[in-house]
Amino acid sequence: MTLQDVPAPGPATDRSIASENESDPKKMRRVALASLLGTVVEFYDFGIYATAAALVFADAFFPAFGGNGGTIVSFATQGVAFVARPLGAILFGHFGDRLGRKRTLIFTMSLMGVSTVLIGALPTAGSIGVAAPILLVLLRVAQGIAAGGEWAGATLFTSEHSPKGRRGFWSMFTNLGGALANILALSTFLAVALYMSEETFTSWGWRLPFLGSFVVIAVGLYVRLRIEETPAFEAEAKRQRSSRGLPFKEAVVNQWKELLLGAGALVTAFSLGYIGIAYLTNYGTATLGLSRPEVLTAGIVGNVVNGCAIISGGILSDRFGRRRVLLAANTVGIPWALVLFPLLDTGTLTAFWIGMAVTFLIAGHGFGVAGSFLSELFHTRYRYTAAGLSYSLAGVVGGAVPPLVAASIIGSHGGFVFGLFLAAYCLVSLLCVLALRETVGDELIETPAAQQGVTS
């Protein structure tokens, strides 16, 4: 049988795949495990940078800027990766939409792994001067490009294999891997901090989590090499066997509103999530005077809550719809943003734990819906590019900006003013969700008629 003999996919095709996967839970567990483990590996590398930026990079790479200035610049280098993520989404999205999800994901993981190990081996500013921060920024850009290509591919592996009725549950495993990666990164730094003196940790101990990522990268690549291409991509590749346009161009031309509104809908999750994982780690030690083990332990507990909330968000979205879960998370985020820093400024460890836990509880429900929601929002032929770009734009606005400006705003005007800034973010995110349609129940393998509005 030639490609010309292959019938175009239709509802029957989609239902048969859904039925096959519903009746083969072992296959779905393998797919979900591969997605989760791959994301754990990928975002462990991404997460240890955020922790190191909060704890040691100001002194190691930016000593000329002083304490507060070094912290701001250190978080700026973290933000560089978020700016690079849309580029990675466009670059790897192109290959993911044209060549397949699997091969693209192998390359994104390899790029992330090499970049992370090199950061662990990078000389500090005290050894090579200004070349150190320059090289750090370049490696951080490479991490951002890899992360931008990773998320959509890992998410589509689960969503495009999933039965429709449980797509929210299976799709959340990608972001659950991110929560587990944060736990692993914080636990690694906690173990290093507990068994090393402050001086040793600052001098070279922080390098161990970066260099140790080589092992988890090897495991992740092994898992990725054993998984199959998704049915939705294979069906689309057969149907679109003639020359196709650029996925990025098609996405922007046909669904630019969904690209922007989808990103906006996730800004609350990103802003609260990265305030929790990045800025509060620094705030707890530098401003509140808590010990490093106390702060890292609170971060670990917060990310356990994050993981539970991601699972909850995915399950609830199958029952009540993606839109309702996002509306609830964004609505609750507005008052919480105003309460967070006055609560933290009481200075107690209990308040810090509560602040971490509730922040991640809200963020996690948003992240739990993200995979299924963005997968269903875009057409198959450019879904990798569009979903990755929308998610990456949310990362730029929500994940990069708040931790970067937090130190400056809080230092000049206090925590409540920064809370107003976060509350405004949550309000914008809420309005974006209100402007979007419900996607639960949408087919991921489309008929030719479903694509009539898509230009070539």
Secondary structure, DSSP 8 states (H G I E B T S, - for coil): --GGGS----HHHHHHHHHHHHS-HHHHHHHHHHHHHHHHHHHHHHHHHHHHHHHTHHHHH-GGGHHHHHHHHHHHHHHHHHHHHHHHHHHHHHHHHHT-HHHHHHHHHHHHHHHHHHHHT---HHHHTTHHHHHHHHHHHHHHHHHHHHHHHHHHHHHTTS-GGGHHHHHTHHHHHHHHHHHHHHHHHHHHHHTS-HHHIIIIITHHHHHHHHHHHHHHHHHHHT----HHHHHHHHHT-S----HHHHHHHHHHHHHHHHHHHTHHHHHHHHIIIIIHHHIIIIIS---HHHHHHHHHHHHHHHHHHHHHHHHHHHHH-HHHHHHHHHHHHHHHHHHHHHHHTT--HHHHHHHHHHHHHHHHHHHHHHHHHHHHHS-GGGHHHHHHHHHHHHIIIIIIHHHHHHHHHHHHH-HHHHHHHHHHHHHHHHHHHHTS---TT--SS--GGGGTTS--
